[in-house]
Amino acid sequence: MNLQELFDYKNQLMKDLLTNETIVKLIDEDATLETAKSLAYDVVFPAEYIPYTAEHGKVFICFDVDIQKSLSKTFLLPTIKIWVFSHSSKLRLPEGGIRVDALCSEIAKAINGSRYYGLGQLELESVARYAPLTDWVGKVMTFNATDFSKVYNPKASIPKNRRLGE
């Protein structure tokens, strides 16, 4: 089994998040698409991360990829988990509503049904409450995909339904 998907999916998701102007603005009102790369490994992490100290006024998005099971020697079922959480001081949006809910909605718009992850379309499975620390509110989103479970062959052609990120 080749686990290249762990890298590919995370790199694609980081790109999908930090090239989406609405998501970037919901993370940090002062950020722009030009400065969005600075959010990586500061408040957007390709691993489950919880700040050890209270980071007042910050919003975090963390994500990881698990392989839930292998259907056969041919297919496996990757699961993408995305944790979206905000300090209570940043929870309410100026125009009304909850920042975490808005971020989850925008993330779902950006990647649900995407063909960049797996063989078919990425599917949203669940969105559940998540409270990592006192004074923090969040959600955990779960997306499922199906992908090949085989040894990587760099000379093999890419499946026709797989879009290539440029």
C-alpha positions as CSV (number, residue, x, y, z in Angstrom):
1,M,0.0,0.0,0.0
2,N,1.3,3.5,-0.9
3,L,0.4,6.3,1.5
4,Q,1.3,9.1,-0.8
5,E,-2.3,10.3,-0.4
6,L,-1.4,11.5,3.1
7,F,0.9,14.1,1.5
8,D,-1.1,14.8,-1.6
9,Y,-4.4,15.4,0.2
10,K,-2.9,17.7,2.8
11,N,-1.0,19.7,0.3
12,Q,-4.1,20.1,-1.8
13,L,-6.3,21.1,1.2
14,M,-3.7,23.7,2.3
15,K,-3.8,25.1,-1.2
16,D,-7.7,25.0,-1.3
17,L,-7.9,26.8,2.0
18,L,-5.3,29.5,1.5
19,T,-6.3,30.4,-2.1
20,N,-10.0,31.0,-1.1
21,E,-10.4,34.7,-0.3
22,T,-13.5,34.2,1.9
23,I,-11.9,31.5,4.0
24,V,-8.7,33.6,4.4
25,K,-10.7,36.6,5.5
26,L,-12.7,34.5,8.0
27,I,-9.5,33.2,9.5
28,D,-7.9,36.7,9.7
29,E,-9.7,39.9,8.6
30,D,-6.3,41.6,7.9
31,A,-5.0,38.8,5.7
32,T,-5.1,38.9,1.9
33,L,-4.5,36.2,-0.7
34,E,-1.0,37.6,-1.1
35,T,-0.2,37.2,2.6
36,A,-2.3,34.0,3.1
37,K,0.8,31.7,3.0
38,S,1.9,33.2,6.3
39,L,-1.2,31.6,7.9
40,A,0.3,28.1,7.2
41,Y,1.8,26.6,10.3
42,D,0.7,29.7,12.3
43,V,-3.1,29.1,12.4
44,V,-3.6,26.6,9.6
45,F,-2.0,23.2,10.3
46,P,-1.8,20.0,8.3
47,A,-2.1,18.0,11.6
48,E,-4.3,18.1,14.6
49,Y,-2.9,21.0,16.7
50,I,-4.2,22.6,19.8
51,P,-2.3,25.7,21.1
52,Y,-0.8,25.1,24.5
53,T,-1.4,28.7,25.6
54,A,-4.5,30.7,25.2
55,E,-4.2,32.5,21.9
56,H,-6.8,35.2,22.4
57,G,-8.3,36.5,19.2
58,K,-7.2,33.7,16.9
59,V,-9.0,31.3,14.6
60,F,-7.5,27.9,13.8
61,I,-8.0,25.3,11.1
62,C,-6.3,22.0,11.4
63,F,-6.6,18.9,9.2
64,D,-5.4,15.4,8.9
65,V,-5.9,12.3,6.8
66,D,-6.7,8.9,8.1
67,I,-7.0,5.7,6.2
68,Q,-10.1,4.1,7.8
69,K,-9.9,0.8,6.0
70,S,-8.8,-0.9,2.9
71,L,-11.7,-2.2,0.8
72,S,-9.5,-4.6,-1.0
73,K,-6.0,-4.8,-2.4
74,T,-7.3,-2.3,-5.0
75,F,-9.1,0.4,-3.0
76,L,-8.8,2.2,0.3
77,L,-11.0,4.7,2.1
78,P,-9.2,7.9,3.2
79,T,-11.0,10.2,5.6
80,I,-10.1,13.9,5.9
81,K,-10.8,15.5,9.3
82,I,-10.9,19.3,9.5
83,W,-11.0,21.0,12.9
84,V,-12.2,24.6,12.8
85,F,-12.1,26.4,16.1
86,S,-12.1,30.0,17.4
87,H,-11.4,31.8,20.6
88,S,-14.6,33.1,22.0
89,S,-13.5,36.6,21.4
90,K,-13.5,36.0,17.6
91,L,-16.6,33.9,17.5
92,R,-19.2,36.5,16.5
93,L,-19.0,37.9,13.1
94,P,-19.4,41.7,12.7
95,E,-22.3,41.2,10.3
96,G,-23.9,38.6,12.6
97,G,-23.5,34.9,12.8
98,I,-20.8,32.5,14.1
99,R,-17.4,32.6,12.6
100,V,-16.9,28.8,13.0
101,D,-20.2,28.1,11.2
102,A,-19.3,30.4,8.4
103,L,-15.9,28.8,8.0
104,C,-17.4,25.3,7.9
105,S,-19.9,26.4,5.3
106,E,-17.1,27.9,3.1
107,I,-14.9,24.9,3.5
108,A,-17.7,22.6,2.4
109,K,-18.4,24.9,-0.6
110,A,-14.7,24.7,-1.5
111,I,-14.1,21.0,-1.3
112,N,-17.3,19.0,-1.0
113,G,-17.7,17.1,-4.3
114,S,-14.1,18.0,-5.3
115,R,-12.3,15.5,-7.6
116,Y,-8.9,16.6,-6.4
117,Y,-9.2,14.0,-3.6
118,G,-9.6,10.4,-4.5
119,L,-11.1,8.7,-7.5
120,G,-14.6,10.1,-7.4
121,Q,-16.0,13.1,-5.6
122,L,-15.1,14.0,-2.0
123,E,-18.1,13.5,0.3
124,L,-19.0,15.3,3.5
125,E,-19.9,12.8,6.1
126,S,-20.4,14.8,9.2
127,V,-20.0,18.1,11.1
128,A,-19.9,17.9,14.9
129,R,-19.2,20.1,17.8
130,Y,-15.6,20.4,19.0
131,A,-14.4,22.3,22.1
132,P,-10.6,21.8,22.5
133,L,-10.1,24.2,25.4
134,T,-12.0,26.4,27.8
135,D,-13.2,29.6,25.9
136,W,-12.8,27.9,22.5
137,V,-15.6,26.8,20.2
138,G,-15.3,24.7,17.2
139,K,-16.5,22.0,14.8
140,V,-14.9,18.9,13.3
141,M,-15.8,18.1,9.7
142,T,-15.3,14.7,8.2
143,F,-15.0,14.0,4.5
144,N,-14.6,10.6,2.8
145,A,-12.9,9.6,-0.4
146,T,-12.0,6.4,-2.2
147,D,-8.6,5.9,-3.7
148,F,-6.3,3.3,-5.1
149,S,-4.4,1.0,-2.8
150,K,-1.4,0.0,-4.7
151,V,2.3,0.5,-5.0
152,Y,3.1,3.8,-6.6
153,N,4.4,3.6,-10.2
154,P,5.7,7.1,-11.3
155,K,5.4,6.0,-14.9
156,A,1.7,5.1,-14.7
157,S,-0.8,7.6,-16.2
158,I,-3.0,9.7,-13.9
159,P,-6.6,8.7,-13.9
160,K,-8.7,10.8,-16.3
161,N,-11.1,12.0,-13.5
162,R,-8.2,13.3,-11.4
163,R,-7.7,17.1,-11.9
164,L,-4.2,18.3,-11.6
165,G,-3.6,21.3,-9.4
166,E,-1.4,23.9,-11.0
